[in-house]
Amino acid sequence: MIKQARLYSTTSAKSILRRARSEEDGIAAVEFALILPLMLTLYIGTAEISNTLMASRKETLVARTLSDLVAQQPSGTNLTDADLDSIFAAATAIMAPFDGSVLKMTITSVEFVANAKSATAFDAKPRWTAIRNGGTKRPCAVLTAGANTDSATATTMPTGIYQAGSVIVADTSYTYVPAFGGTFMNFSQGGITFSHTTYMRPRNTTLIAYAPASPPATSTVCAAY
């Protein structure tokens, strides 16, 4: 009896093993569990790359819109604080659905004053500058002429822009923090920052004036040269 029991036990074990080897019902579930992390990574990564490119494109469009709207100021009329508020608001709306409150914006009117001693034959001097959301004001001082390929800064002006008249300069900066993986990729301390500068000649006048009786803290009017 004992021998038969042992034989039956051995036969049963072999039968179970054969059935286990031939069982395929759980293979799909195991394979899915193995590839799920990779699939999620690819999906989320693709979504974040798309959002990043969209944010960059919108930030560039904001810079162009700022300079373009100011450059359309009618001849014989001064730019007002209400005008600037409307222009900044319209440009900020372009960033939707991204958070426009962290979009740094600066608008500056730069006049080119003839100077025979200058290598560019002109001095580039800001006449007024206005900011929103912590943008960087351009100083009321002669800007440094730089190469056209140099990155734009608050104190420089590309040599290719120098000519009689003036130019409206719009500087924008936007920091995008990914919704997923920001902490993992160390973006929580700053994210990905895009910056863009555009230059636009006034359409209807040589110089666009902005001369409020009392400029707000977000604006600076420079003395005439």
C-alpha positions in Angstrom: 0.0 0.0 0.0 2.8 2.3 0.9 4.6 1.6 -2.4 1.3 2.3 -4.4 0.8 5.5 -2.5 4.3 6.7 -3.4 3.8 5.7 -7.0 0.5 7.6 -7.1 2.2 10.6 -5.6 5.0 10.6 -8.1 2.6 10.2 -11.0 0.5 13.1 -9.7 3.4 15.4 -9.4 4.6 14.7 -12.9 1.1 15.3 -14.2 0.9 18.6 -12.4 4.3 19.6 -13.9 3.2 18.7 -17.4 0.0 20.7 -17.1 1.9 23.7 -15.7 4.3 23.6 -18.7 1.5 23.4 -21.1 -0.6 26.1 -19.4 -0.7 29.4 -21.4 -3.5 31.3 -19.8 -1.3 33.6 -17.8 1.4 34.3 -20.4 -0.3 37.4 -21.7 -0.8 38.8 -18.2 2.9 38.3 -17.4 4.1 39.8 -20.6 1.8 42.8 -20.1 3.1 43.3 -16.6 6.7 43.3 -18.0 6.2 45.8 -20.7 3.7 48.1 -18.8 6.5 50.3 -17.2 8.1 50.8 -20.6 4.8 51.6 -22.3 3.9 54.2 -19.6 7.3 55.8 -19.8 7.0 56.1 -23.6 3.5 57.5 -23.4 4.2 60.0 -20.6 7.5 61.0 -22.3 5.8 61.7 -25.6 3.1 63.8 -23.9 5.7 65.8 -22.0 7.9 66.4 -25.1 4.8 67.7 -26.9 3.8 70.0 -24.0 7.4 71.3 -23.9 7.5 72.1 -27.6 4.0 73.7 -27.4 5.1 75.9 -24.4 8.3 77.0 -26.3 6.3 77.9 -29.4 3.7 79.9 -27.5 6.4 81.8 -25.6 8.0 82.7 -28.9 4.6 83.9 -30.2 4.1 86.0 -27.1 7.4 87.9 -27.8 6.4 88.6 -31.4 2.9 89.7 -30.4 4.2 92.1 -27.7 6.5 93.9 -30.2 4.0 93.8 -33.0 1.1 95.3 -31.0 3.2 98.2 -29.7 4.7 98.9 -33.1 1.1 99.5 -34.4 0.6 102.5 -32.2 -1.0 105.3 -34.3 1.0 108.3 -35.2 0.5 111.4 -32.9 -0.7 109.4 -29.9 1.2 108.5 -26.8 1.2 105.0 -25.4 -0.8 104.9 -22.1 -0.7 102.6 -19.1 -4.1 101.2 -20.2 -2.6 100.4 -23.6 0.3 98.5 -22.0 -2.1 96.6 -19.7 -4.2 95.5 -22.6 -1.2 94.5 -24.7 0.4 92.5 -21.8 -3.0 90.8 -21.1 -3.6 89.9 -24.8 -0.1 88.4 -25.0 -0.5 86.5 -21.8 -3.7 84.9 -23.1 -1.6 83.2 -25.8 0.1 81.0 -23.3 -3.2 79.2 -22.4 -3.5 76.5 -21.2 -0.1 77.0 -19.6 0.2 79.2 -16.5 0.7 82.8 -17.8 1.4 84.2 -14.4 5.0 83.0 -14.6 5.6 84.4 -18.0 8.2 87.2 -17.7 7.7 90.0 -20.2 9.5 93.2 -21.1 8.8 95.9 -23.7 11.3 98.6 -24.5 11.4 101.4 -27.0 15.0 101.9 -28.2 16.0 105.0 -30.0 19.0 105.2 -32.3 20.9 108.5 -31.9 23.5 109.4 -34.5 27.1 109.2 -33.2 29.9 109.6 -35.7 32.4 108.2 -33.2 30.5 104.9 -32.8 31.4 101.9 -35.0 27.8 101.5 -35.8 27.3 105.3 -36.5 24.5 105.3 -33.8 24.0 104.9 -30.1 21.2 102.6 -29.0 19.4 104.3 -26.1 16.2 103.1 -24.4 13.5 105.7 -24.1 11.1 103.7 -21.9 10.7 100.1 -20.7 7.8 98.2 -19.1 7.7 94.8 -17.5 5.3 92.2 -16.1 5.7 89.2 -13.9 9.3 90.0 -12.9 10.7 90.8 -16.4 14.1 92.6 -16.6 14.0 96.3 -17.4 16.5 97.6 -19.9 18.6 100.4 -18.4 18.4 104.1 -19.3 21.9 103.9 -20.7 23.7 103.4 -24.0 23.3 99.7 -25.0 26.3 97.7 -26.1 26.5 96.7 -29.8 26.9 93.0 -30.1 27.1 90.4 -32.9 23.8 89.4 -34.5 24.4 85.8 -33.4 24.9 86.7 -29.7 22.2 85.8 -27.2 20.1 88.8 -26.4 20.6 90.5 -23.0 19.1 93.6 -21.3 22.2 95.6 -22.0 23.0 94.7 -25.6 21.6 95.3 -29.1 22.5 93.4 -32.3 24.5 95.5 -34.8 22.1 94.5 -37.6 19.3 96.5 -35.9 21.2 99.9 -35.9 19.8 102.5 -38.2 18.0 105.8 -37.9 14.8 105.8 -36.0 13.8 103.4 -33.2 12.8 99.8 -32.6 10.4 98.1 -30.2 12.1 95.3 -28.3 10.1 92.5 -26.6 11.9 90.1 -24.2 10.0 87.1 -22.9 11.1 84.2 -20.6 9.0 81.2 -19.5 9.9 78.3 -17.2 8.1 75.1 -18.0 7.9 72.4 -15.2 6.9 69.0 -16.5 3.7 67.7 -14.9 5.2 64.2 -14.7 8.7 63.3 -13.6 9.7 66.9 -12.7 11.2 65.8 -9.3 12.8 62.7 -10.8 14.6 64.8 -13.5 15.5 67.5 -11.0 13.2 70.1 -12.7 11.6 71.0 -9.4 14.2 73.7 -8.8 13.7 75.6 -12.0 12.2 73.5 -14.9 13.0 74.2 -18.5 13.4 77.9 -19.3 12.7 79.4 -22.7 13.7 82.9 -23.6 13.1 84.9 -26.8 13.6 88.5 -28.0 11.9 90.1 -31.0 12.6 93.5 -32.7 9.9 95.4 -34.6 10.1 98.9 -36.3 7.2 101.2 -35.5 4.6 101.1 -38.4 3.2 104.7 -38.2 5.8 106.9 -36.6 9.5 107.2 -36.0 9.4 106.9 -32.3 6.6 105.7 -30.1 6.2 107.8 -27.0 5.1 106.8 -23.5 5.1 109.6 -21.1 2.7 109.0 -18.1 2.5 111.7 -15.4 3.6 109.1 -12.8 5.0 105.8 -14.2 4.0 102.7 -12.2 6.7 100.6 -10.6 6.5 98.3 -13.6 7.6 101.0 -16.0 10.5 103.4 -16.4 10.6 106.5 -18.6 14.2 107.5 -19.5 15.2 111.1 -20.0 15.3 112.4 -23.5 18.8 112.4 -25.2 
